[in-house]
């Protein structure tokens, strides 16, 4: 199993695309709710639109205390 770390939404989308081009895929994608360039929920929605992520697990992580975010996870 390979682990790929990224520092935000654009880099995460690029990592998924690079994996696709190399014939690989991610079984699980971990997304932090709080990202520097966008919120994790937006990234998760965008990833769900990518054919290479359809049917994969996207797990949301939240270190904050917002009950609204917890409910959305």
C-alpha positions in Angstrom: 0.0 0.0 0.0 1.3 3.4 -0.9 0.4 6.6 1.0 0.2 9.9 -0.8 0.1 13.1 1.2 -1.0 16.4 -0.4 -1.2 19.9 1.0 -4.6 21.0 -0.3 -7.4 20.4 -2.7 -5.7 21.1 -6.0 -2.8 18.8 -5.1 -5.2 16.0 -4.1 -7.0 16.2 -7.4 -3.6 16.2 -9.2 -2.6 13.1 -7.2 -5.8 11.3 -8.2 -5.2 12.2 -11.9 -1.5 11.1 -11.7 -2.6 7.8 -10.2 -5.1 7.3 -13.0 -2.5 8.0 -15.7 -0.1 5.5 -14.2 -2.9 2.8 -14.0 -3.2 3.0 -10.2 -6.1 4.0 -8.0 -6.8 4.9 -4.4 -8.9 2.5 -2.3 -9.5 5.1 0.4 -9.2 8.9 0.3 -8.9 10.7 3.6 -9.9 14.4 3.5 -9.6 16.9 6.3 -12.6 19.2 6.7 -10.4 22.2 7.0 -8.1 22.7 4.0 -6.0 25.8 3.1 -7.7 26.5 -0.3 -11.2 25.1 0.2 -13.2 23.1 2.7 -12.9 19.4 2.6 -16.6 18.9 1.8 -16.1 20.8 -1.5 -13.1 18.6 -2.3 -15.1 15.5 -1.5 -17.9 16.6 -3.9 -15.3 17.3 -6.6 -13.6 14.0 -6.1 -16.9 12.2 -6.4 -17.3 13.6 -9.9 -14.0 12.0 -11.0 -14.6 8.6 -12.6 -11.5 7.2 -10.9 -13.0 7.9 -7.5 -16.5 6.7 -8.1 -17.2 3.8 -5.7 -14.2 4.5 -3.5 -14.3 5.4 0.1 -13.8 9.1 1.0 -13.3 9.4 4.8 -13.7 12.9 6.3 -11.5 13.9 9.2 -12.4 16.8 11.5 -10.3 18.1 14.3 -12.6 21.0 14.9 -15.5 21.3 17.3 -18.2 22.5 14.9 -21.2 20.3 15.4 -22.4 21.2 11.9 -19.2 19.8 10.4 -19.4 16.7 12.6 -23.0 16.1 11.3 -21.9 16.5 7.7 -19.1 14.0 8.1 
